[in-house]
Amino acid sequence: MLETFEVPFPLGTYRILLGQGLLASAGSIIRDNGCGEPIAIVTNPLVDRLHGDTLRRGLDLAGYVHHTITVPDGEDHKSLASLAQLYDRFLDLGLDRGSTVIALGGGVIGDLAGFAAATYMRGVPLVQVPTTLLAQVDASIGGKVAVDLPRGKNLVGAFYPARLVLTDTAVLRTLPPSEVRAGLAEIVKAAAIRSESLFELLEGEGIEALDRAVREAVAIKVAVVTEDPFERGVRAILNFGHTIGHGLETAAGYQLRHGDAVSVGMVAAARIAAQIGTCDGSVPQRIEHLLALLQLPTQLAGPSSDDVWQAMASDKKKRHGKLRYVLPVRIGEVVITDQVPEEVVRAVLEGVLC
């Protein structure tokens, strides 16, 4: 079943197509959406081996001139150095403002290629083809693109939505279990902030509910970013688990899966909420139980609490020098606050770091 989401944005409405087998027909879909050439496909070597030929055959059938650029896998390559290399390749290939950049991969590729498209010649049309669960339900939706700095994640970025997002759920069958789990963390996040019914579905059926859970998580993200495209208000609820999660990733030298960091970040946020009275103790218990059921971490070994706290100091979500936390009130509802004592955060960090 093909599902279409129309996402309004101040720069123009864009479309998300969700279904099985979309990758093989991507060329004709991209052509029908008015994307020009030459096309630069930005991907990593593993994704290229798994899915590159399928995409290229479709582009050939649609009569496109296209080139493939591979970037090494890993968060440490979502950097200014990798960005500069992409710009050079775009110039070598003759890309101009009428060309198209396709981001074929997970969140790292989507962020890096997306930010390159946003800034090269002040903007080149972008097509997102997410190949991980995390990217399909979160990173490819809403137009956030960025690269990291040594002192923090996503500190250089833009709001630049893709002209088109092609979400082929069939590619999820090629993912290792660890990548599926990483994406499940973002689905739990979506449920925790907006949908108790989705949360209960996951509690009852777990991974068996994946197809329905993906569609519901996409719908939640679309609804939130439609309401607040530039994160000036309610969109910040999508950062549930991310203030501490990003601190964990940075302190771990980007060697930690984003989904694992968000999972532990949600545990920490829920414990903070219970300690300061934002929610009762049943909320962190349910969140931790569901994460454990889905085989996601609720504790992490590695960085110290001091290292994580220092990394959080550079968080881009700060306002007026204060960290902002998204805390649960109940399952399906959260609040945003900067009124969290440092000693509470540090104590909770000690509890989730082992």
Stockholm file with secondary structure:
# STOCKHOLM 1.0

chainA/1-354         MLETFEVPFPLGTYRILLGQGLLASAGSIIRDNGCGEPIAIVTNPLVDRLHGDTLRRGLDLAGYVHHTITVPDGEDHKSLASLAQLYDRFLDLGLDRGSTVIALGGGVIGDLAGFAAATYMRGVPLVQVPTTLLAQVDASIGGKVAVDLPRGKNLVGAFYPARLVLTDTAVLRTLPPSEVRAGLAEIVKAAAIRSESLFELLEGEGIEALDRAVREAVAIKVAVVTEDPFERGVRAILNFGHTIGHGLETAAGYQLRHGDAVSVGMVAAARIAAQIGTCDGSVPQRIEHLLALLQLPTQLAGPSSDDVWQAMASDKKKRHGKLRYVLPVRIGEVVITDQVPEEVVRAVLEGVLC
#=GR chainA/1-354 SS CCEEEEECCTTCCEEEEEESSTGGGHHHHHHHTTCCSSEEEEECHHHIIIIIHHHHHHHHHTTCCEEEEECCSSGGGSSHHHHHHHHHHHHHTTCCTTSEEEEEESHHHHHHHHHHHHHGGGCCCEEEEECSHHIIIIITSSCEEEEEETTEEEEEEEECCCSEEEEEGGGGGGSCHHHHHHHHHHHHHHHHHHCHHHHHHHHHHGGGGHHHHHHHHHHHHHHHHHHCTTSSSGGGGGGTTHHHHHHHHHHTTTCSCHHHHHHHHHHHHHHHHHHHTSSCTHHHHHHHHHHHHTTCCSSBCSSCHHHHHHHHTTCTTCBTTBCCEEEEEETTEEEEESCCCHHHHHHHHHHHBC
#=GC SS_cons         CCEEEEECCTTCCEEEEEESSTGGGHHHHHHHTTCCSSEEEEECHHHIIIIIHHHHHHHHHTTCCEEEEECCSSGGGSSHHHHHHHHHHHHHTTCCTTSEEEEEESHHHHHHHHHHHHHGGGCCCEEEEECSHHIIIIITSSCEEEEEETTEEEEEEEECCCSEEEEEGGGGGGSCHHHHHHHHHHHHHHHHHHCHHHHHHHHHHGGGGHHHHHHHHHHHHHHHHHHCTTSSSGGGGGGTTHHHHHHHHHHTTTCSCHHHHHHHHHHHHHHHHHHHTSSCTHHHHHHHHHHHHTTCCSSBCSSCHHHHHHHHTTCTTCBTTBCCEEEEEETTEEEEESCCCHHHHHHHHHHHBC
//
